[in-house]
Amino acid sequence: MYPPFMKSALLVTTVATALAATSSFADSLVTIPLASWGADTSNEGRAITPDGKYVVGVSGSANGFFYNVANNTVIQPNGTGAIPNAAVTGIGYRTDPVTLQQQVVLHGASSGFETEWMTTDGGATWGGRRRNTSFTPAVYPTANSLGSSTASANGQYYAVVRATGANGSVYVNQGSGTWVPTMTYSSKGISGGDTASMNGISGTLFGDGTKARAVGYRRNATIGYQNYMLDYSGSATPTANYFAGLAGNNVGQAFSVSGDGSTIYGMSPIVVGGTVNYPYKATFSGTTESSISQLPIYSDSAGSVNLAVPYGCTSDGLFAVGMNYRGIEKAVLWLTKPDNTQCIDLTEYAQNNGILGSWTRLTRGYSVGESFDEFGNEYAVITGIGLNGGVTRGFVMSVMIPEPSTLSLLALGGLAMLAQRRRK
C-alpha cells in the first residue's frame, strides 16, 4: 500500500508532463562522448559543477575524464604526469588565496592514490597534482566526493574517502592554500565490526569555510544502515552524529548534502521495522534536525527495497536527482521549493519534449547544478547514466524549472498563454 501523498505526486507529475510539452525549445539532452584515449564503449557522468558547466566521470572502467559541456569535449586530466586510473567522482570551484584565480578542482584516484587536479581554463591546461602516496585509503563514493566554495578565504575544499572493509576509517580531508595545496587529514575510526562510508560532502558548514559536513551511513550487523554525518573542524577527529530518518529512528542512509551542510537527502523506511526505503529531505540547525519530509515518488514505484535514491543535490539544497524504481530504475529530478514540489521522470520528460533521441532510458541522475538563460529562466543541469544503443552512457540534461505561476496557469488550462510567456 502506498502513502496518501502519492496521489498528489501523480497530479504534480501530470502537470510536469504538460509543462514539458510547452518548453521543449529550451531543454536539452546530450550524450557525453567517449574518451578518445581509450577503446571504451561505455561511460558515466558522476559529478557536475554547481553551475553545470563541467562534468567528471569514468569512460570504460579506468579512464577518468573531465567534460567541458560548452564545447562538448572530453579531456584527460593530467597533473604533472598524474592521470586518473579510475572514476573521477568529485568536482567544484575554489578561489586561490594568492593568485585570486577561480579554479576548477577534481577529486579521484591516480595510480591508486587519492588525487586532486586543477584547471583554470576549462581543461586546456592543468596545474600540478595534489597526491600523497603514503596515504592509502582507496574507496571512493560513487559520486559527489568533493565539496568546495569560491567564498572560502584560504581556498578550502573538502574530499571524502575511506579504507576498505569492516573497522576501516572514514576520512574527511581539507585542501587549502595556493595550488598545489596543503592537505589536512581528519579520520573517524570505525569499530565493533561496523562499516561506514560518506556519500557526499558540503563546501562549508553554515558559511564557515574552515568546516564542512560529510553525510553517509554507518552500518552494523544488528541495526543495518544508519543515517550518519561527520563534521570536519580541523585535524582532530570529525564530530560524528546519527540522525533520524522518516520512521523516527536512525535507520537509513544519507546520500547528498547542500553546499552549507544544512540540507541532507537520503532514504529510509517510513515505519519502525520497515524494510523498504523511501526518499527524504532533512534540514538542520547545527547538529539539530529541524525537519524531515518524504519526497514524492510515482504511484507505480515497486519491485525494490530501495524505491528511490537521491544521489545528488544542488548547492542551495532545493533540487535533487537520483533514481525512482518503477519496476526498473528511472532517473528523476526532485523540485523541493515549498511552492513547487514535484518528482519528474527524466526519460518521460525527454520523450515528451522530443529530445530523447537514441536513448532507451535514463536510469540514474548522479549530480545536479543550476543555470539561468538570458531571459532569467532557471534550469537544472543534470549528469548521470542511461541506456543508449544498448550500453551504459553518460548524459548531461538541462530541464527548465517551472515557476509557481506556471503551475497555476497549467491548472487553469492556460497552456497557450504559458507558451507565449516562455518565449518572450
Secondary structure, 3 states (H helix, E strand, C coil): CCCCHHHHHHHHHHHHHHHHHHCCCCCEEEECCCCCCCCCCCEEEEEECCCCCEEEEEECCCEEEEEECCCCEEECCCECCECCCCCCCEEEEEECCCCCCEEEEEEEEECCEEEEEEECCCCCCCCCCEECCCCCCCECCCCCCEEECCCCCCCCEEEEEECCCCCCCEEEEEEECCCCCEEECCEECCCCCCEEEEEEECCCECCECCCEEEEEEEEECCCEEEEEEEEECCCCCCEEEECCCCCCCCECEEEEECCCCCEEEEEECCCCCCCCEEEEEEEEECCEEEEEEECCCCCCCECCCECEEEEEECCCCCEEEEEEEECCEEEEEEEEECCEEEEEEHHHHHHHHCCCCCEEEEEEEEEEEEEECCCCCEEEEEEEEEEECCEEEEEEEEEECCCHHHHHHHHCCCHHHHHHHHHC
